[in-house]
Amino acid sequence: HSVVGAGDVMMHSVSNQEGISLENKKGMEEGAKIVNPNDVAYESARKMMLPPYDVNADHPSKVYNAQAIMGTTAWDKVSRIVEKVLSKKVEDDETDVVASLLG
């Protein structure tokens, strides 16, 4: 036989114990889904090794944000150089912009 509400009381007692991570508490409260610990560890390692990325990007150029990786100061410097080279190329009507940017 089962006791009505016993499951809720037990979950509340377990979630209030010390030593349980916030992630585990959240999982218990939301109804944890089964996850592969290897997948979790792999994703955690990727986040530590790679710059921030958009896992929902719909195009390769949208995976990484160059400005976020470089920082505002470096981005501003690079942007000024690129804009200067591009505006000069438009004035000179040259088409090899890549060669000009690479020096």
N, C-alpha and C positions, 0 to 999 in steps of 0.2 A: 504494500500500500504506500501511497505517497502523501506527503503533507503539503497542502496548498501554501504557496509562498515560500517554502523552504529554500528553493533555488535562489530566489532574490535575496533572502537573508544571508545565505552562504556567500553569494557573489559580493554583497556589501561588506561582509566581514573580511573576505580575502582581499578585496581591493583596498581596505584600510590598513592592511599590514605594512610594516616597514620593510624596505628592501625591494619593493616591487617598482619597476621602472614605470615612468609615465606612459611609455609606449604600451607596455603590457596592461596597465590600468585602462588605457583608452581602448585597447583591443577587447578587454573583458566587457567594458560598458557598451561598446558598439556591436558586440557579437563578432568575435575574431574570425577572420577567414584563415584558412590554412595556407601558409606560405612556405616556400622552400628556403631554409636558412642559408643555403649556398647562394641563392639569388639575392637575398638581402645583403649578405656579406660582399658579394661582387658589386652590387650597386653602391654600397657604402664606400668601397675601395675606389670605384670610378669617380665618385664625387670628391674624394680626397686628392686624386691624381690629376683630374682634368679640370679645366676652367668651367665655370657655370655654363650649362647648356640647356636647351629647350627640348625635352624629350618628345614634345608634341609638334615639333617643327614639321611643316609640310613641304619644305624645300631645303636642300643642303645648305644654301647660303643663310638660312635662318637658324641653324643649329646653335652657332656661337654668335655672341654679340661682341664685335671687335672693340667697341668703345668701352664696354664693361671690363674686358680683359686688359686693355691698355691703361685705362684710367683717364680721367678728364684732361689732365695736363698734356700727356703724350698724344692723346687723340686730337686736341686742339692744334698742336704743332704739326702733326701729320696732315691734318685737314687743310691747314693754311698752305703747306707745300703742294699738296695735290691740287687745290683750287688755283694756285698760282700757275702751276704747270699747265693745267687744263685751259685756263683763260689765255695763256700765251699760245697754246696750240690752236685755239679757235682763231686768234688774231693772225697767226702765221698760216692757217689753213693746212696744217699737217695732220696726217692720219695716224702716225705711229706714236700714240700716247704712251704705251707701255714702255717703249725704249726710253722715252724722255723721263718717265718717272723713275726708272731704274738707273738712270745716269748715263 
